[in-house]
């Protein structure tokens, strides 16, 4: 298929399509129309058709979408047909929780190592993986073909650790530290702030309360 530039808005919707379609596949559904998918996902059928048309459109008139091939194609588009090797920096509450979540590996995200600057944690096992000192980070990244680093450290340390990661030619950073990172263009950064979702919820609760009061 010809590679076209796809907007980030479409890309950000693909994981949700993949989640729903994988569920359908697991339920044994072979094909689905954009209308049926639209009902399940609460997205308009035309939005679904538009989004999937970016990739040549896998649907056929009167048939709908073949669920299995759509799952395969979307996974391929998202680069999930290959494995990504990951290290976590910061073996505290969040780092350990992420490492313990087994389902990432189902999508090919393989945690290879976890690092921390606190000597008291070195050698401690989280599942099968041992916490390593930061001094081993560079050689570990090289030896294990690591492409993603997860930052679960305080923001005061994140800038310096990012500099080290860039020196190691890391390809991507999944950043949970509450600080914006300055990286070269070739390094991809995805910032995650769970509290942003909570703030959205808070906004909607307050808006509903206000609407009730005003009515
Ligand atoms: P924690 O205190 O349990 O763990 C932090 C770990 O980072 C500690 O083990 C510490 O030794 C290690 N560390 C500190 N400086 C380091 C360095 N320079 N190199 C390597 N390791 C270093 O904290 P927790 O609860 O796991 O949170 C981690 C960070 O993530 C915090 O800064 C917190 O604000 C942030 N956070 C972000 C969330 C988000 O949605 N973005 C949600 C929860 C926490």
py3Dmol code that shows the C-alpha trace and the ligand (Angstrom):
import py3Dmol

protein = """\
ATOM      1  CA  UNK A   1       0.000   0.000   0.000  1.00  0.00           C
ATOM      2  CA  UNK A   2       1.237   3.525  -0.816  1.00  0.00           C
ATOM      3  CA  UNK A   3       2.539   5.454   2.228  1.00  0.00           C
ATOM      4  CA  UNK A   4       0.618   8.700   2.741  1.00  0.00           C
ATOM      5  CA  UNK A   5       1.046  11.336   5.410  1.00  0.00           C
ATOM      6  CA  UNK A   6      -1.750  10.708   7.933  1.00  0.00           C
ATOM      7  CA  UNK A   7      -2.846  13.359  10.402  1.00  0.00           C
ATOM      8  CA  UNK A   8      -2.064  12.812  14.076  1.00  0.00           C
ATOM      9  CA  UNK A   9      -5.807  13.147  14.787  1.00  0.00           C
ATOM     10  CA  UNK A  10      -6.495  10.027  12.694  1.00  0.00           C
ATOM     11  CA  UNK A  11      -3.509   8.180  14.172  1.00  0.00           C
ATOM     12  CA  UNK A  12      -4.741   8.937  17.680  1.00  0.00           C
ATOM     13  CA  UNK A  13      -8.108   7.300  16.834  1.00  0.00           C
ATOM     14  CA  UNK A  14      -6.572   4.091  15.457  1.00  0.00           C
ATOM     15  CA  UNK A  15      -5.829   2.409  18.821  1.00  0.00           C
ATOM     16  CA  UNK A  16      -9.529   2.698  19.700  1.00  0.00           C
ATOM     17  CA  UNK A  17     -10.542   1.088  16.368  1.00  0.00           C
ATOM     18  CA  UNK A  18      -8.013  -1.628  17.045  1.00  0.00           C
ATOM     19  CA  UNK A  19      -9.406  -2.256  20.548  1.00  0.00           C
ATOM     20  CA  UNK A  20     -12.991  -2.619  19.334  1.00  0.00           C
ATOM     21  CA  UNK A  21     -12.078  -4.684  16.288  1.00  0.00           C
ATOM     22  CA  UNK A  22      -9.866  -7.010  18.332  1.00  0.00           C
ATOM     23  CA  UNK A  23     -12.802  -7.560  20.707  1.00  0.00           C
ATOM     24  CA  UNK A  24     -15.022  -8.377  17.716  1.00  0.00           C
ATOM     25  CA  UNK A  25     -12.400 -10.749  16.356  1.00  0.00           C
ATOM     26  CA  UNK A  26     -12.158 -12.472  19.760  1.00  0.00           C
ATOM     27  CA  UNK A  27     -15.969 -12.823  19.716  1.00  0.00           C
ATOM     28  CA  UNK A  28     -15.654 -14.614  16.376  1.00  0.00           C
ATOM     29  CA  UNK A  29     -17.206 -11.808  14.278  1.00  0.00           C
ATOM     30  CA  UNK A  30     -15.942 -12.048  10.705  1.00  0.00           C
ATOM     31  CA  UNK A  31     -17.289  -8.856   9.178  1.00  0.00           C
ATOM     32  CA  UNK A  32     -18.900  -5.622  10.236  1.00  0.00           C
ATOM     33  CA  UNK A  33     -20.456  -2.636   8.499  1.00  0.00           C
ATOM     34  CA  UNK A  34     -19.430   0.929   9.281  1.00  0.00           C
ATOM     35  CA  UNK A  35     -22.979   1.454  10.698  1.00  0.00           C
ATOM     36  CA  UNK A  36     -22.652  -1.449  13.163  1.00  0.00           C
ATOM     37  CA  UNK A  37     -19.175  -0.353  14.176  1.00  0.00           C
ATOM     38  CA  UNK A  38     -20.459   3.192  14.559  1.00  0.00           C
ATOM     39  CA  UNK A  39     -23.172   2.004  16.993  1.00  0.00           C
ATOM     40  CA  UNK A  40     -20.633   0.123  19.113  1.00  0.00           C
ATOM     41  CA  UNK A  41     -18.065   2.893  19.146  1.00  0.00           C
ATOM     42  CA  UNK A  42     -20.411   5.902  19.361  1.00  0.00           C
ATOM     43  CA  UNK A  43     -18.640   7.489  16.381  1.00  0.00           C
ATOM     44  CA  UNK A  44     -20.452   8.409  13.164  1.00  0.00           C
ATOM     45  CA  UNK A  45     -20.273   5.884  10.323  1.00  0.00           C
ATOM     46  CA  UNK A  46     -18.967   8.602   8.029  1.00  0.00           C
ATOM     47  CA  UNK A  47     -16.110   9.345  10.455  1.00  0.00           C
ATOM     48  CA  UNK A  48     -15.209   5.643  10.427  1.00  0.00           C
ATOM     49  CA  UNK A  49     -15.306   5.489   6.610  1.00  0.00           C
ATOM     50  CA  UNK A  50     -13.249   8.673   6.322  1.00  0.00           C
ATOM     51  CA  UNK A  51     -10.640   7.447   8.798  1.00  0.00           C
ATOM     52  CA  UNK A  52     -10.276   4.029   7.243  1.00  0.00           C
ATOM     53  CA  UNK A  53     -10.216   5.483   3.718  1.00  0.00           C
ATOM     54  CA  UNK A  54      -6.861   7.042   4.576  1.00  0.00           C
ATOM     55  CA  UNK A  55      -5.444   3.574   4.319  1.00  0.00           C
ATOM     56  CA  UNK A  56      -7.067   2.679   1.053  1.00  0.00           C
ATOM     57  CA  UNK A  57     -10.345   1.704   2.786  1.00  0.00           C
ATOM     58  CA  UNK A  58     -10.600  -1.968   3.649  1.00  0.00           C
ATOM     59  CA  UNK A  59     -14.369  -2.064   3.263  1.00  0.00           C
ATOM     60  CA  UNK A  60     -16.402  -3.325   0.343  1.00  0.00           C
ATOM     61  CA  UNK A  61     -19.824  -1.980  -0.659  1.00  0.00           C
ATOM     62  CA  UNK A  62     -22.531  -4.299   0.692  1.00  0.00           C
ATOM     63  CA  UNK A  63     -20.054  -6.419   2.628  1.00  0.00           C
ATOM     64  CA  UNK A  64     -18.593  -4.077   5.223  1.00  0.00           C
ATOM     65  CA  UNK A  65     -15.202  -4.649   6.730  1.00  0.00           C
ATOM     66  CA  UNK A  66     -13.443  -7.937   7.158  1.00  0.00           C
ATOM     67  CA  UNK A  67     -12.633  -7.768  10.870  1.00  0.00           C
ATOM     68  CA  UNK A  68      -9.518  -9.930  10.817  1.00  0.00           C
ATOM     69  CA  UNK A  69      -7.845  -8.145   7.913  1.00  0.00           C
ATOM     70  CA  UNK A  70      -8.735  -4.748   9.390  1.00  0.00           C
ATOM     71  CA  UNK A  71      -7.125  -5.764  12.705  1.00  0.00           C
ATOM     72  CA  UNK A  72      -4.018  -6.915  10.830  1.00  0.00           C
ATOM     73  CA  UNK A  73      -3.805  -3.749   8.716  1.00  0.00           C
ATOM     74  CA  UNK A  74      -4.363  -1.294  11.576  1.00  0.00           C
ATOM     75  CA  UNK A  75      -1.799  -3.165  13.691  1.00  0.00           C
ATOM     76  CA  UNK A  76       0.646  -2.925  10.785  1.00  0.00           C
ATOM     77  CA  UNK A  77      -0.026   0.809  10.358  1.00  0.00           C
ATOM     78  CA  UNK A  78       0.660   1.314  14.068  1.00  0.00           C
ATOM     79  CA  UNK A  79       3.899  -0.659  13.788  1.00  0.00           C
ATOM     80  CA  UNK A  80       2.530  -3.422  15.998  1.00  0.00           C
ATOM     81  CA  UNK A  81       3.586  -6.144  13.589  1.00  0.00           C
ATOM     82  CA  UNK A  82       7.061  -5.777  15.082  1.00  0.00           C
ATOM     83  CA  UNK A  83       8.277  -5.941  18.666  1.00  0.00           C
ATOM     84  CA  UNK A  84       9.446  -2.864  20.559  1.00  0.00           C
ATOM     85  CA  UNK A  85      11.961  -3.294  23.339  1.00  0.00           C
ATOM     86  CA  UNK A  86      11.530  -1.025  26.336  1.00  0.00           C
ATOM     87  CA  UNK A  87      13.374   0.092  29.465  1.00  0.00           C
ATOM     88  CA  UNK A  88      11.803   1.845  32.444  1.00  0.00           C
ATOM     89  CA  UNK A  89      13.761   4.519  34.305  1.00  0.00           C
ATOM     90  CA  UNK A  90      12.475   4.826  37.873  1.00  0.00           C
ATOM     91  CA  UNK A  91      11.548   1.664  39.788  1.00  0.00           C
ATOM     92  CA  UNK A  92       9.096   3.369  42.151  1.00  0.00           C
ATOM     93  CA  UNK A  93       5.317   2.915  42.376  1.00  0.00           C
ATOM     94  CA  UNK A  94       4.542   3.858  38.790  1.00  0.00           C
ATOM     95  CA  UNK A  95       7.525   2.121  37.182  1.00  0.00           C
ATOM     96  CA  UNK A  96       6.698  -1.113  39.016  1.00  0.00           C
ATOM     97  CA  UNK A  97       2.993  -0.884  38.147  1.00  0.00           C
ATOM     98  CA  UNK A  98       3.775  -0.496  34.433  1.00  0.00           C
ATOM     99  CA  UNK A  99       6.233  -3.367  34.499  1.00  0.00           C
ATOM    100  CA  UNK A 100       3.685  -5.579  36.247  1.00  0.00           C
ATOM    101  CA  UNK A 101       0.993  -4.907  33.639  1.00  0.00           C
ATOM    102  CA  UNK A 102       1.295  -7.970  31.463  1.00  0.00           C
ATOM    103  CA  UNK A 103      -0.957  -6.900  28.605  1.00  0.00           C
ATOM    104  CA  UNK A 104       1.561  -4.568  26.932  1.00  0.00           C
ATOM    105  CA  UNK A 105       3.481  -7.600  25.707  1.00  0.00           C
ATOM    106  CA  UNK A 106       0.366  -8.811  23.890  1.00  0.00           C
ATOM    107  CA  UNK A 107       0.856  -5.868  21.530  1.00  0.00           C
ATOM    108  CA  UNK A 108       4.583  -6.458  21.156  1.00  0.00           C
ATOM    109  CA  UNK A 109       5.811  -3.994  23.784  1.00  0.00           C
ATOM    110  CA  UNK A 110       8.462  -5.982  25.605  1.00  0.00           C
ATOM    111  CA  UNK A 111       9.946  -4.651  28.843  1.00  0.00           C
ATOM    112  CA  UNK A 112      13.587  -5.672  28.917  1.00  0.00           C
ATOM    113  CA  UNK A 113      14.938  -3.726  31.873  1.00  0.00           C
ATOM    114  CA  UNK A 114      14.228  -1.330  34.730  1.00  0.00           C
ATOM    115  CA  UNK A 115      16.746   1.153  36.130  1.00  0.00           C
ATOM    116  CA  UNK A 116      16.940   3.299  39.239  1.00  0.00           C
ATOM    117  CA  UNK A 117      19.490   5.571  40.883  1.00  0.00           C
ATOM    118  CA  UNK A 118      18.659   4.303  44.382  1.00  0.00           C
ATOM    119  CA  UNK A 119      21.222   1.598  45.349  1.00  0.00           C
ATOM    120  CA  UNK A 120      18.736   0.132  47.864  1.00  0.00           C
ATOM    121  CA  UNK A 121      16.613  -1.055  44.922  1.00  0.00           C
ATOM    122  CA  UNK A 122      19.416  -2.599  42.857  1.00  0.00           C
ATOM    123  CA  UNK A 123      19.037  -6.332  42.436  1.00  0.00           C
ATOM    124  CA  UNK A 124      15.397  -6.281  43.570  1.00  0.00           C
ATOM    125  CA  UNK A 125      13.251  -8.428  41.278  1.00  0.00           C
ATOM    126  CA  UNK A 126       9.982  -7.189  39.788  1.00  0.00           C
ATOM    127  CA  UNK A 127       8.537 -10.306  38.191  1.00  0.00           C
ATOM    128  CA  UNK A 128      11.434 -11.710  36.195  1.00  0.00           C
ATOM    129  CA  UNK A 129      13.254  -8.401  35.839  1.00  0.00           C
ATOM    130  CA  UNK A 130      15.949  -7.094  38.151  1.00  0.00           C
ATOM    131  CA  UNK A 131      16.383  -3.393  38.989  1.00  0.00           C
ATOM    132  CA  UNK A 132      19.718  -2.193  37.583  1.00  0.00           C
ATOM    133  CA  UNK A 133      21.922   0.810  38.372  1.00  0.00           C
ATOM    134  CA  UNK A 134      21.890   3.773  35.978  1.00  0.00           C
ATOM    135  CA  UNK A 135      25.593   3.166  35.206  1.00  0.00           C
ATOM    136  CA  UNK A 136      24.529   0.114  33.163  1.00  0.00           C
ATOM    137  CA  UNK A 137      21.906   1.991  31.122  1.00  0.00           C
ATOM    138  CA  UNK A 138      23.994   2.895  28.085  1.00  0.00           C
ATOM    139  CA  UNK A 139      25.466  -0.554  27.442  1.00  0.00           C
ATOM    140  CA  UNK A 140      22.091  -2.231  28.160  1.00  0.00           C
ATOM    141  CA  UNK A 141      20.269  -0.072  25.607  1.00  0.00           C
ATOM    142  CA  UNK A 142      22.851  -0.898  22.944  1.00  0.00           C
ATOM    143  CA  UNK A 143      23.052  -4.610  23.701  1.00  0.00           C
ATOM    144  CA  UNK A 144      19.264  -5.154  23.827  1.00  0.00           C
ATOM    145  CA  UNK A 145      18.182  -2.992  20.868  1.00  0.00           C
ATOM    146  CA  UNK A 146      16.002  -0.850  23.115  1.00  0.00           C
ATOM    147  CA  UNK A 147      13.927   1.685  21.187  1.00  0.00           C
ATOM    148  CA  UNK A 148      11.589   3.073  23.880  1.00  0.00           C
ATOM    149  CA  UNK A 149      12.453   4.456  27.341  1.00  0.00           C
ATOM    150  CA  UNK A 150       9.727   5.079  29.918  1.00  0.00           C
ATOM    151  CA  UNK A 151      10.389   7.931  32.348  1.00  0.00           C
ATOM    152  CA  UNK A 152       8.806   7.342  35.750  1.00  0.00           C
ATOM    153  CA  UNK A 153      11.125   9.601  37.722  1.00  0.00           C
ATOM    154  CA  UNK A 154      10.602  13.021  39.309  1.00  0.00           C
ATOM    155  CA  UNK A 155      10.685  15.986  36.951  1.00  0.00           C
ATOM    156  CA  UNK A 156      13.856  17.290  38.608  1.00  0.00           C
ATOM    157  CA  UNK A 157      15.780  14.267  37.257  1.00  0.00           C
ATOM    158  CA  UNK A 158      13.986  13.889  33.934  1.00  0.00           C
ATOM    159  CA  UNK A 159      15.970  16.475  31.956  1.00  0.00           C
ATOM    160  CA  UNK A 160      19.372  14.987  32.833  1.00  0.00           C
ATOM    161  CA  UNK A 161      18.189  11.408  32.242  1.00  0.00           C
ATOM    162  CA  UNK A 162      16.735  12.462  28.873  1.00  0.00           C
ATOM    163  CA  UNK A 163      20.153  13.844  27.902  1.00  0.00           C
ATOM    164  CA  UNK A 164      21.661  10.437  28.681  1.00  0.00           C
ATOM    165  CA  UNK A 165      18.966   8.674  26.671  1.00  0.00           C
ATOM    166  CA  UNK A 166      19.537  10.927  23.661  1.00  0.00           C
ATOM    167  CA  UNK A 167      23.266  10.117  23.910  1.00  0.00           C
ATOM    168  CA  UNK A 168      22.297   6.440  23.735  1.00  0.00           C
ATOM    169  CA  UNK A 169      20.361   7.148  20.472  1.00  0.00           C
ATOM    170  CA  UNK A 170      17.025   6.162  22.012  1.00  0.00           C
ATOM    171  CA  UNK A 171      14.203   6.403  19.444  1.00  0.00           C
ATOM    172  CA  UNK A 172      11.292   7.267  21.709  1.00  0.00           C
ATOM    173  CA  UNK A 173      10.424   8.367  25.229  1.00  0.00           C
ATOM    174  CA  UNK A 174       7.146   7.627  27.012  1.00  0.00           C
ATOM    175  CA  UNK A 175       7.260  10.477  29.482  1.00  0.00           C
ATOM    176  CA  UNK A 176       5.309  10.361  32.747  1.00  0.00           C
ATOM    177  CA  UNK A 177       7.467  13.033  34.430  1.00  0.00           C
ATOM    178  CA  UNK A 178       5.658  16.339  34.641  1.00  0.00           C
ATOM    179  CA  UNK A 179       8.092  18.296  32.498  1.00  0.00           C
ATOM    180  CA  UNK A 180       8.394  19.055  28.781  1.00  0.00           C
ATOM    181  CA  UNK A 181      11.471  17.442  27.296  1.00  0.00           C
ATOM    182  CA  UNK A 182      13.773  19.076  24.806  1.00  0.00           C
ATOM    183  CA  UNK A 183      14.920  16.391  22.358  1.00  0.00           C
ATOM    184  CA  UNK A 184      16.225  16.255  18.771  1.00  0.00           C
ATOM    185  CA  UNK A 185      13.573  15.875  16.028  1.00  0.00           C
ATOM    186  CA  UNK A 186      14.357  12.211  15.470  1.00  0.00           C
ATOM    187  CA  UNK A 187      13.395  11.303  19.062  1.00  0.00           C
ATOM    188  CA  UNK A 188       9.656  10.818  19.536  1.00  0.00           C
ATOM    189  CA  UNK A 189       8.139  11.867  22.853  1.00  0.00           C
ATOM    190  CA  UNK A 190       4.684  10.955  24.099  1.00  0.00           C
ATOM    191  CA  UNK A 191       3.738  12.773  27.303  1.00  0.00           C
ATOM    192  CA  UNK A 192       1.250  11.101  29.622  1.00  0.00           C
ATOM    193  CA  UNK A 193      -0.482  13.088  32.332  1.00  0.00           C
ATOM    194  CA  UNK A 194      -3.188  10.994  33.986  1.00  0.00           C
ATOM    195  CA  UNK A 195      -4.399  14.033  35.895  1.00  0.00           C
ATOM    196  CA  UNK A 196      -5.419  15.663  32.583  1.00  0.00           C
ATOM    197  CA  UNK A 197      -8.218  13.061  32.289  1.00  0.00           C
ATOM    198  CA  UNK A 198      -9.274  13.739  35.864  1.00  0.00           C
ATOM    199  CA  UNK A 199      -9.387  17.482  35.189  1.00  0.00           C
ATOM    200  CA  UNK A 200     -11.628  16.830  32.163  1.00  0.00           C
ATOM    201  CA  UNK A 201     -13.921  14.755  34.402  1.00  0.00           C
ATOM    202  CA  UNK A 202     -13.927  17.524  36.972  1.00  0.00           C
ATOM    203  CA  UNK A 203     -14.863  20.078  34.303  1.00  0.00           C
ATOM    204  CA  UNK A 204     -17.756  17.914  33.097  1.00  0.00           C
ATOM    205  CA  UNK A 205     -19.034  17.254  36.638  1.00  0.00           C
ATOM    206  CA  UNK A 206     -19.027  20.998  37.349  1.00  0.00           C
ATOM    207  CA  UNK A 207     -20.721  21.777  34.024  1.00  0.00           C
ATOM    208  CA  UNK A 208     -23.491  19.240  34.733  1.00  0.00           C
ATOM    209  CA  UNK A 209     -23.984  20.603  38.243  1.00  0.00           C
ATOM    210  CA  UNK A 210     -24.265  24.131  36.844  1.00  0.00           C
ATOM    211  CA  UNK A 211     -26.765  23.003  34.177  1.00  0.00           C
ATOM    212  CA  UNK A 212     -28.915  21.302  36.883  1.00  0.00           C
ATOM    213  CA  UNK A 213     -28.830  24.457  39.009  1.00  0.00           C
ATOM    214  CA  UNK A 214     -29.768  26.670  36.067  1.00  0.00           C
ATOM    215  CA  UNK A 215     -32.659  24.454  34.915  1.00  0.00           C
TER     216      UNK A 215
END
"""
ligand_1 = """\
44
LIG
P 8.335 7.058 43.354
O 8.974 8.035 44.275
O 7.665 5.863 43.913
O 9.456 6.530 42.306
C 10.382 7.347 41.661
C 11.651 6.524 41.460
O 12.537 7.280 40.632
C 12.400 6.244 42.775
O 12.611 4.856 42.920
C 13.683 7.008 42.620
O 14.785 6.377 43.256
C 13.860 7.053 41.119
N 14.719 8.122 40.625
C 14.763 9.412 41.029
N 15.695 10.093 40.333
C 16.244 9.201 39.465
C 17.260 9.308 38.480
N 17.902 10.460 38.254
N 17.582 8.214 37.782
C 16.942 7.036 38.019
N 15.988 6.873 38.947
C 15.637 7.944 39.658
O 7.360 7.907 42.449
P 6.143 7.369 41.538
O 4.908 7.425 42.313
O 6.536 6.090 40.886
O 6.091 8.518 40.443
C 7.194 8.736 39.580
C 7.051 10.061 38.875
O 5.956 10.003 37.990
C 6.768 11.221 39.824
O 7.578 12.302 39.439
C 5.310 11.549 39.640
O 5.062 12.932 39.734
C 5.097 11.081 38.221
N 3.723 10.609 38.013
C 3.165 10.961 36.823
C 1.914 10.541 36.507
C 1.375 10.929 35.192
O 0.195 10.708 34.927
N 2.159 11.523 34.331
C 1.119 9.692 37.411
C 1.830 9.330 38.615
C 3.092 9.788 38.891
"""
view = py3Dmol.view(width=600, height=400)
view.addModel(protein, "pdb")
view.setStyle({"model": 0}, {"cartoon": {"style": "trace"}})
view.addModel(ligand_1, "xyz")
view.setStyle({"model": 1}, {"stick": {}})
view.zoomTo()
view.show()
